[in-house]
Amino acid sequence: MGAPKIAFIGLGAMGGGMAARLLDSGAHVTVYNRTRAKGAELAEQGAVLADTPAEAAAGADVVFLSLATSEVVETLLFGADGVVETLPRGAVVADMSTVAPDFAVRLKDRLAGTGHRGLDACVLGNAQHARDGELRFMIGGAAEDVETIRPVIAHLAKEIVHLGESGKGATAKLALNLLMGVEMQALAEAVVFGEKAGLDRGTLIRLIAASGYSAPVMKFKAGVMARRAFENPDFRLKLMRKDLGLVLAETSRLGVPMPATAASHDWLTNAKNQGLGEHDCASIIAILEQASGLDYPWPGDVKS
């Protein structure tokens, strides 16, 4: 069997890194992004740059989606010039987007109606992990469909976990992302509290980063806060807010109280409303600085 034919839809920081990694593995990769320029570097590396999702999916064995919202997923799959117009019957659609679990289930069922197989193939990691093949996959869907894509995602992953039926991968991704959302709020509060009480910010951040409380993500984001490097986001604030909103909707349905998550979502909403949505989620500290009377430049130097 020759190299698998892969379509990759969505070339943000994560999607672009994964597509590049797949190209390095020898796969035949066709890419599509609504902002076409994002595919130019991948085209130089050997990817075929498609003009539409339908063009990207023609003849593909597997389609990967790495998109911001469920609405975009639906549009690029089922809208005009969408993936399902040309994707061969029996091919697998692996949605890596962070979506609601019930959406993942409906998507699988809708794909089955068009003769395709669907997985919620969520990933944990950052853009560098994607490029280096160090992602963790959390997958919901049929076991045989997971095995179909395993040889492909093995090039992207250091761990592949099949969690069960459709929706379970999406659930796991939300559970893990809520930890990051609450952690960013707690980190910002600790830094602002300490500084307001008279501690040197740099010293405090170094203490936090070196402490037993600091997971790798906290250590990394502490550095982002220290440098105020908010304008080249690893994880955009508006997407963090979106994910916590999905958590709150799902936990409300399940009757699970989420007081810390709800508070973090409120502060993220405040931050988004003040123009920080496109900045890194670590920019949540700017809202707390403002509320506490600390005088720091507003991210981007323009307060909206």
Summary of the structure (lengths in Angstrom):
residues: 304
radius of gyration: 20.2
end to end distance: 55.3
largest distance: 65.5
contacts: 1041
relative contact order: 0.10
helix: 56%
strand: 14%
